[in-house]
């Protein structure tokens, strides 16, 4: 599955796996470079997905006349 076809959650999960593998320090150099390249591609993909989600939230938060409505975020606890 390519980085572009993974969901955000799948990409974050794979990034977590990559970090754990590399933190062990037992990965051969060639594999470490491949993991690093995969990780950077995943980060780029995740950033793109987050940017798109942010734009969608902004679009959904427009007022009746189309101007953006900014509201304070309140966390439910």
Biopython code that builds the backbone (N, CA, C, O; Angstrom):
import numpy as np
from Bio.PDB.StructureBuilder import StructureBuilder

atoms = [
    (1, "UNK", "N", (0.856, -1.183, 0.000)),
    (1, "UNK", "CA", (0.000, 0.000, 0.000)),
    (1, "UNK", "C", (0.893, 1.235, 0.000)),
    (1, "UNK", "O", (1.782, 1.359, 0.843)),
    (2, "UNK", "N", (0.665, 2.136, -0.928)),
    (2, "UNK", "CA", (1.498, 3.337, -1.002)),
    (2, "UNK", "C", (1.098, 4.327, 0.090)),
    (2, "UNK", "O", (0.009, 4.250, 0.659)),
    (3, "UNK", "N", (2.021, 5.270, 0.368)),
    (3, "UNK", "CA", (1.756, 6.256, 1.411)),
    (3, "UNK", "C", (0.503, 7.074, 1.128)),
    (3, "UNK", "O", (-0.196, 7.487, 2.054)),
    (4, "UNK", "N", (0.215, 7.312, -0.163)),
    (4, "UNK", "CA", (-0.934, 8.145, -0.500)),
    (4, "UNK", "C", (-2.257, 7.418, -0.332)),
    (4, "UNK", "O", (-3.300, 8.062, -0.227)),
    (5, "UNK", "N", (-2.239, 6.076, -0.303)),
    (5, "UNK", "CA", (-3.499, 5.349, -0.170)),
    (5, "UNK", "C", (-3.775, 4.914, 1.271)),
    (5, "UNK", "O", (-4.830, 4.343, 1.548)),
    (6, "UNK", "N", (-2.843, 5.175, 2.189)),
    (6, "UNK", "CA", (-3.046, 4.838, 3.590)),
    (6, "UNK", "C", (-3.899, 5.913, 4.262)),
    (6, "UNK", "O", (-3.873, 7.083, 3.880)),
    (7, "UNK", "N", (-4.655, 5.483, 5.271)),
    (7, "UNK", "CA", (-5.386, 6.465, 6.064)),
    (7, "UNK", "C", (-4.408, 7.174, 6.983)),
    (7, "UNK", "O", (-3.268, 6.738, 7.142)),
    (8, "UNK", "N", (-4.843, 8.244, 7.574)),
    (8, "UNK", "CA", (-4.012, 8.986, 8.517)),
    (8, "UNK", "C", (-3.596, 8.068, 9.666)),
    (8, "UNK", "O", (-2.432, 8.042, 10.063)),
    (9, "UNK", "N", (-4.552, 7.325, 10.187)),
    (9, "UNK", "CA", (-4.282, 6.439, 11.319)),
    (9, "UNK", "C", (-3.294, 5.334, 10.950)),
    (9, "UNK", "O", (-2.425, 4.991, 11.752)),
    (10, "UNK", "N", (-3.417, 4.779, 9.752)),
    (10, "UNK", "CA", (-2.476, 3.755, 9.293)),
    (10, "UNK", "C", (-1.073, 4.348, 9.155)),
    (10, "UNK", "O", (-0.084, 3.714, 9.521)),
    (11, "UNK", "N", (-0.999, 5.550, 8.631)),
    (11, "UNK", "CA", (0.292, 6.206, 8.454)),
    (11, "UNK", "C", (0.956, 6.486, 9.793)),
    (11, "UNK", "O", (2.157, 6.263, 9.946)),
    (12, "UNK", "N", (0.202, 6.966, 10.751)),
    (12, "UNK", "CA", (0.749, 7.237, 12.088)),
    (12, "UNK", "C", (1.194, 5.933, 12.739)),
    (12, "UNK", "O", (2.238, 5.891, 13.390)),
    (13, "UNK", "N", (0.421, 4.881, 12.571)),
    (13, "UNK", "CA", (0.796, 3.579, 13.117)),
    (13, "UNK", "C", (2.104, 3.074, 12.526)),
    (13, "UNK", "O", (2.960, 2.556, 13.243)),
    (14, "UNK", "N", (2.254, 3.226, 11.217)),
    (14, "UNK", "CA", (3.496, 2.789, 10.564)),
    (14, "UNK", "C", (4.665, 3.659, 11.015)),
    (14, "UNK", "O", (5.763, 3.147, 11.230)),
    (15, "UNK", "N", (4.450, 4.959, 11.161)),
    (15, "UNK", "CA", (5.505, 5.833, 11.673)),
    (15, "UNK", "C", (5.954, 5.390, 13.062)),
    (15, "UNK", "O", (7.148, 5.397, 13.364)),
    (16, "UNK", "N", (5.015, 5.012, 13.890)),
    (16, "UNK", "CA", (5.331, 4.528, 15.236)),
    (16, "UNK", "C", (6.198, 3.272, 15.158)),
    (16, "UNK", "O", (7.164, 3.134, 15.908)),
    (17, "UNK", "N", (5.850, 2.352, 14.245)),
    (17, "UNK", "CA", (6.643, 1.138, 14.060)),
    (17, "UNK", "C", (8.069, 1.482, 13.626)),
    (17, "UNK", "O", (9.035, 0.916, 14.139)),
    (18, "UNK", "N", (8.191, 2.408, 12.684)),
    (18, "UNK", "CA", (9.506, 2.807, 12.177)),
    (18, "UNK", "C", (10.359, 3.399, 13.297)),
    (18, "UNK", "O", (11.538, 3.071, 13.428)),
    (19, "UNK", "N", (9.759, 4.265, 14.096)),
    (19, "UNK", "CA", (10.502, 4.889, 15.200)),
    (19, "UNK", "C", (10.986, 3.815, 16.171)),
    (19, "UNK", "O", (12.140, 3.843, 16.600)),
    (20, "UNK", "N", (10.121, 2.880, 16.517)),
    (20, "UNK", "CA", (10.510, 1.826, 17.460)),
    (20, "UNK", "C", (11.648, 0.972, 16.899)),
    (20, "UNK", "O", (12.583, 0.623, 17.620)),
    (21, "UNK", "N", (11.564, 0.642, 15.616)),
    (21, "UNK", "CA", (12.636, -0.145, 14.990)),
    (21, "UNK", "C", (13.962, 0.598, 15.036)),
    (21, "UNK", "O", (14.997, 0.019, 15.367)),
    (22, "UNK", "N", (13.925, 1.869, 14.706)),
    (22, "UNK", "CA", (15.162, 2.643, 14.639)),
    (22, "UNK", "C", (15.705, 2.966, 16.030)),
    (22, "UNK", "O", (16.917, 3.094, 16.199)),
    (23, "UNK", "N", (14.836, 3.099, 17.021)),
    (23, "UNK", "CA", (15.292, 3.375, 18.383)),
    (23, "UNK", "C", (16.053, 2.188, 18.970)),
    (23, "UNK", "O", (16.918, 2.369, 19.827)),
    (24, "UNK", "N", (15.739, 0.989, 18.518)),
    (24, "UNK", "CA", (16.443, -0.200, 19.006)),
    (24, "UNK", "C", (17.923, -0.158, 18.636)),
    (24, "UNK", "O", (18.768, -0.689, 19.356)),
    (25, "UNK", "N", (18.224, 0.473, 17.515)),
    (25, "UNK", "CA", (19.605, 0.606, 17.089)),
    (25, "UNK", "C", (20.196, -0.641, 16.459)),
    (25, "UNK", "O", (21.397, -0.681, 16.187)),
    (26, "UNK", "N", (19.384, -1.655, 16.220)),
    (26, "UNK", "CA", (19.903, -2.907, 15.667)),
    (26, "UNK", "C", (19.603, -3.055, 14.173)),
    (26, "UNK", "O", (19.863, -4.105, 13.584)),
    (27, "UNK", "N", (19.056, -1.999, 13.565)),
    (27, "UNK", "CA", (18.710, -2.044, 12.145)),
    (27, "UNK", "C", (19.970, -1.753, 11.327)),
    (27, "UNK", "O", (20.653, -0.762, 11.584)),
    (28, "UNK", "N", (20.285, -2.605, 10.344)),
    (28, "UNK", "CA", (21.444, -2.337, 9.482)),
    (28, "UNK", "C", (21.284, -0.987, 8.768)),
    (28, "UNK", "O", (20.169, -0.518, 8.539)),
    (29, "UNK", "N", (22.408, -0.385, 8.429)),
    (29, "UNK", "CA", (22.415, 0.959, 7.840)),
    (29, "UNK", "C", (21.512, 1.060, 6.614)),
    (29, "UNK", "O", (20.725, 2.000, 6.506)),
    (30, "UNK", "N", (21.616, 0.112, 5.697)),
    (30, "UNK", "CA", (20.806, 0.153, 4.467)),
    (30, "UNK", "C", (19.304, 0.156, 4.797)),
    (30, "UNK", "O", (18.536, 0.922, 4.213)),
    (31, "UNK", "N", (18.901, -0.696, 5.726)),
    (31, "UNK", "CA", (17.488, -0.754, 6.122)),
    (31, "UNK", "C", (17.086, 0.523, 6.854)),
    (31, "UNK", "O", (15.972, 1.015, 6.678)),
    (32, "UNK", "N", (17.981, 1.057, 7.669)),
    (32, "UNK", "CA", (17.690, 2.305, 8.387)),
    (32, "UNK", "C", (17.441, 3.439, 7.407)),
    (32, "UNK", "O", (16.536, 4.248, 7.611)),
    (33, "UNK", "N", (18.232, 3.505, 6.348)),
    (33, "UNK", "CA", (18.020, 4.540, 5.331)),
    (33, "UNK", "C", (16.676, 4.368, 4.636)),
    (33, "UNK", "O", (15.978, 5.349, 4.381)),
    (34, "UNK", "N", (16.313, 3.132, 4.331)),
    (34, "UNK", "CA", (15.016, 2.866, 3.702)),
    (34, "UNK", "C", (13.874, 3.243, 4.640)),
    (34, "UNK", "O", (12.880, 3.832, 4.214)),
    (35, "UNK", "N", (14.021, 2.900, 5.922)),
    (35, "UNK", "CA", (12.991, 3.259, 6.900)),
    (35, "UNK", "C", (12.886, 4.771, 7.046)),
    (35, "UNK", "O", (11.787, 5.312, 7.160)),
    (36, "UNK", "N", (14.024, 5.450, 7.042)),
    (36, "UNK", "CA", (14.013, 6.907, 7.140)),
    (36, "UNK", "C", (13.288, 7.526, 5.952)),
    (36, "UNK", "O", (12.484, 8.443, 6.120)),
    (37, "UNK", "N", (13.567, 7.031, 4.762)),
    (37, "UNK", "CA", (12.893, 7.537, 3.560)),
    (37, "UNK", "C", (11.393, 7.274, 3.627)),
    (37, "UNK", "O", (10.593, 8.146, 3.288)),
    (38, "UNK", "N", (11.012, 6.084, 4.060)),
    (38, "UNK", "CA", (9.588, 5.766, 4.193)),
    (38, "UNK", "C", (8.940, 6.685, 5.224)),
    (38, "UNK", "O", (7.836, 7.186, 5.017)),
    (39, "UNK", "N", (9.639, 6.898, 6.333)),
    (39, "UNK", "CA", (9.104, 7.759, 7.393)),
    (39, "UNK", "C", (8.908, 9.189, 6.932)),
    (39, "UNK", "O", (7.885, 9.803, 7.237)),
    (40, "UNK", "N", (9.873, 9.730, 6.200)),
    (40, "UNK", "CA", (9.725, 11.107, 5.730)),
    (40, "UNK", "C", (8.571, 11.230, 4.727)),
    (40, "UNK", "O", (7.870, 12.242, 4.707)),
    (41, "UNK", "N", (8.376, 10.205, 3.902)),
    (41, "UNK", "CA", (7.237, 10.225, 2.976)),
    (41, "UNK", "C", (5.918, 10.163, 3.741)),
    (41, "UNK", "O", (4.950, 10.826, 3.369)),
    (42, "UNK", "N", (5.881, 9.372, 4.805)),
    (42, "UNK", "CA", (4.675, 9.277, 5.622)),
    (42, "UNK", "C", (4.371, 10.599, 6.327)),
    (42, "UNK", "O", (3.214, 11.012, 6.409)),
    (43, "UNK", "N", (5.412, 11.258, 6.834)),
    (43, "UNK", "CA", (5.223, 12.560, 7.491)),
    (43, "UNK", "C", (4.651, 13.564, 6.503)),
    (43, "UNK", "O", (3.730, 14.311, 6.833)),
    (44, "UNK", "N", (5.190, 13.583, 5.301)),
    (44, "UNK", "CA", (4.692, 14.494, 4.264)),
    (44, "UNK", "C", (3.225, 14.204, 3.958)),
    (44, "UNK", "O", (2.416, 15.124, 3.834)),
    (45, "UNK", "N", (2.890, 12.929, 3.837)),
    (45, "UNK", "CA", (1.513, 12.530, 3.557)),
    (45, "UNK", "C", (0.576, 12.926, 4.702)),
    (45, "UNK", "O", (-0.520, 13.434, 4.464)),
    (46, "UNK", "N", (1.012, 12.692, 5.944)),
    (46, "UNK", "CA", (0.196, 13.058, 7.112)),
    (46, "UNK", "C", (-0.022, 14.566, 7.182)),
    (46, "UNK", "O", (-1.128, 15.028, 7.462)),
    (47, "UNK", "N", (1.037, 15.330, 6.927)),
    (47, "UNK", "CA", (0.902, 16.792, 6.931)),
    (47, "UNK", "C", (-0.104, 17.249, 5.879)),
    (47, "UNK", "O", (-0.901, 18.153, 6.128)),
    (48, "UNK", "N", (-0.067, 16.631, 4.721)),
    (48, "UNK", "CA", (-1.007, 16.968, 3.656)),
    (48, "UNK", "C", (-2.442, 16.655, 4.077)),
    (48, "UNK", "O", (-3.353, 17.450, 3.845)),
    (49, "UNK", "N", (-2.634, 15.492, 4.696)),
    (49, "UNK", "CA", (-3.977, 15.118, 5.152)),
    (49, "UNK", "C", (-4.482, 16.074, 6.231)),
    (49, "UNK", "O", (-5.659, 16.432, 6.244)),
    (50, "UNK", "N", (-3.592, 16.486, 7.135)),
    (50, "UNK", "CA", (-3.985, 17.434, 8.185)),
    (50, "UNK", "C", (-4.335, 18.798, 7.594)),
    (50, "UNK", "O", (-5.298, 19.432, 8.025)),
    (51, "UNK", "N", (-3.564, 19.248, 6.615)),
    (51, "UNK", "CA", (-3.866, 20.521, 5.949)),
    (51, "UNK", "C", (-5.238, 20.475, 5.278)),
    (51, "UNK", "O", (-6.012, 21.427, 5.378)),
    (52, "UNK", "N", (-5.538, 19.371, 4.593)),
    (52, "UNK", "CA", (-6.838, 19.223, 3.936)),
    (52, "UNK", "C", (-7.967, 19.205, 4.955)),
    (52, "UNK", "O", (-9.019, 19.805, 4.732)),
    (53, "UNK", "N", (-7.751, 18.519, 6.073)),
    (53, "UNK", "CA", (-8.773, 18.467, 7.116)),
    (53, "UNK", "C", (-9.018, 19.852, 7.709)),
    (53, "UNK", "O", (-10.158, 20.226, 7.983)),
    (54, "UNK", "N", (-7.936, 20.608, 7.904)),
    (54, "UNK", "CA", (-8.075, 21.960, 8.444)),
    (54, "UNK", "C", (-8.870, 22.847, 7.488)),
    (54, "UNK", "O", (-9.728, 23.614, 7.925)),
    (55, "UNK", "N", (-8.592, 22.747, 6.194)),
    (55, "UNK", "CA", (-9.345, 23.523, 5.215)),
    (55, "UNK", "C", (-10.825, 23.148, 5.226)),
    (55, "UNK", "O", (-11.689, 24.013, 5.084)),
    (56, "UNK", "N", (-11.112, 21.877, 5.392)),
    (56, "UNK", "CA", (-12.506, 21.423, 5.444)),
    (56, "UNK", "C", (-13.209, 21.969, 6.680)),
    (56, "UNK", "O", (-14.369, 22.375, 6.606)),
    (57, "UNK", "N", (-12.521, 21.982, 7.807)),
    (57, "UNK", "CA", (-13.108, 22.529, 9.039)),
    (57, "UNK", "C", (-13.401, 24.013, 8.850)),
    (57, "UNK", "O", (-14.470, 24.492, 9.228)),
    (58, "UNK", "N", (-12.461, 24.730, 8.273)),
    (58, "UNK", "CA", (-12.666, 26.165, 8.031)),
    (58, "UNK", "C", (-13.856, 26.365, 7.100)),
    (58, "UNK", "O", (-14.683, 27.249, 7.327)),
    (59, "UNK", "N", (-13.947, 25.545, 6.049)),
    (59, "UNK", "CA", (-15.065, 25.655, 5.110)),
    (59, "UNK", "C", (-16.398, 25.414, 5.820)),
    (59, "UNK", "O", (-17.387, 26.094, 5.545)),
    (60, "UNK", "N", (-16.417, 24.458, 6.719)),
    (60, "UNK", "CA", (-17.653, 24.132, 7.427)),
    (60, "UNK", "C", (-18.026, 25.179, 8.468)),
    (60, "UNK", "O", (-19.171, 25.228, 8.917)),
    (61, "UNK", "N", (-17.078, 26.007, 8.850)),
    (61, "UNK", "CA", (-17.326, 27.000, 9.895)),
    (61, "UNK", "C", (-17.613, 28.388, 9.333)),
    (61, "UNK", "O", (-17.452, 29.382, 10.042)),
    (62, "UNK", "N", (-18.031, 28.474, 8.085)),
    (62, "UNK", "CA", (-18.364, 29.772, 7.505)),
    (62, "UNK", "C", (-19.767, 30.192, 7.915)),
    (62, "UNK", "O", (-20.645, 29.357, 8.131)),
    (63, "UNK", "N", (-19.957, 31.497, 8.018)),
    (63, "UNK", "CA", (-21.277, 32.020, 8.365)),
    (63, "UNK", "C", (-22.189, 31.979, 7.140)),
    (63, "UNK", "O", (-21.764, 31.587, 6.053)),
    (64, "UNK", "N", (-23.417, 32.378, 7.320)),
    (64, "UNK", "CA", (-24.401, 32.354, 6.242)),
    (64, "UNK", "C", (-23.971, 33.190, 5.041)),
    (64, "UNK", "O", (-24.291, 32.849, 3.902)),
    (65, "UNK", "N", (-23.246, 34.285, 5.289)),
    (65, "UNK", "CA", (-22.804, 35.125, 4.167)),
    (65, "UNK", "C", (-21.465, 34.665, 3.579)),
    (65, "UNK", "O", (-20.923, 35.329, 2.695)),
    (66, "UNK", "N", (-20.929, 33.543, 4.058)),
    (66, "UNK", "CA", (-19.709, 32.981, 3.503)),
    (66, "UNK", "C", (-18.421, 33.431, 4.160)),
    (66, "UNK", "O", (-17.339, 32.965, 3.801)),
    (67, "UNK", "N", (-18.534, 34.339, 5.123)),
    (67, "UNK", "CA", (-17.318, 34.773, 5.812)),
    (67, "UNK", "C", (-16.971, 33.773, 6.916)),
    (67, "UNK", "O", (-17.864, 33.193, 7.534)),
    (68, "UNK", "N", (-15.695, 33.575, 7.158)),
    (68, "UNK", "CA", (-15.289, 32.611, 8.186)),
    (68, "UNK", "C", (-15.746, 33.048, 9.574)),
    (68, "UNK", "O", (-15.736, 34.234, 9.905)),
    (69, "UNK", "N", (-16.139, 32.082, 10.360)),
    (69, "UNK", "CA", (-16.534, 32.332, 11.738)),
    (69, "UNK", "C", (-15.494, 31.655, 12.619)),
    (69, "UNK", "O", (-15.302, 30.442, 12.547)),
    (70, "UNK", "N", (-14.831, 32.441, 13.444)),
    (70, "UNK", "CA", (-13.822, 31.883, 14.332)),
    (70, "UNK", "C", (-14.448, 31.696, 15.700)),
    (70, "UNK", "O", (-15.006, 32.626, 16.282)),
    (71, "UNK", "N", (-14.344, 30.475, 16.202)),
    (71, "UNK", "CA", (-14.883, 30.185, 17.527)),
    (71, "UNK", "C", (-13.773, 29.614, 18.393)),
    (71, "UNK", "O", (-12.828, 29.004, 17.891)),
    (72, "UNK", "N", (-13.893, 29.812, 19.668)),
    (72, "UNK", "CA", (-12.907, 29.293, 20.596)),
    (72, "UNK", "C", (-13.096, 27.800, 20.768)),
    (72, "UNK", "O", (-14.221, 27.321, 20.907)),
    (73, "UNK", "N", (-11.991, 27.064, 20.759)),
    (73, "UNK", "CA", (-12.058, 25.622, 20.960)),
    (73, "UNK", "C", (-12.228, 25.346, 22.447)),
    (73, "UNK", "O", (-11.463, 25.838, 23.278)),
    (74, "UNK", "N", (-13.244, 24.550, 22.768)),
    (74, "UNK", "CA", (-13.479, 24.159, 24.149)),
    (74, "UNK", "C", (-13.412, 22.635, 24.208)),
    (74, "UNK", "O", (-14.199, 21.939, 23.565)),
    (75, "UNK", "N", (-12.474, 22.137, 24.978)),
    (75, "UNK", "CA", (-12.294, 20.693, 25.097)),
    (75, "UNK", "C", (-13.312, 20.135, 26.087)),
    (75, "UNK", "O", (-13.466, 20.647, 27.196)),
    (76, "UNK", "N", (-14.002, 19.077, 25.665)),
    (76, "UNK", "CA", (-14.927, 18.380, 26.552)),
    (76, "UNK", "C", (-14.133, 17.421, 27.420)),
    (76, "UNK", "O", (-13.425, 16.557, 26.903)),
    (77, "UNK", "N", (-14.243, 17.562, 28.715)),
    (77, "UNK", "CA", (-13.504, 16.664, 29.618)),
    (77, "UNK", "C", (-14.421, 16.024, 30.597)),
    (77, "UNK", "O", (-13.979, 15.238, 31.435)),
]
sb = StructureBuilder()
sb.init_structure("model")
sb.init_model(0)
sb.init_chain("A")
sb.init_seg("    ")
for serial, (resi, resn, name, xyz) in enumerate(atoms, 1):
    if name == "N":
        sb.init_residue(resn, " ", resi, " ")
    sb.init_atom(name, np.array(xyz, "f"), 0.0, 1.0, " ", f" {name:<3s}", serial, name[0])
structure = sb.get_structure()
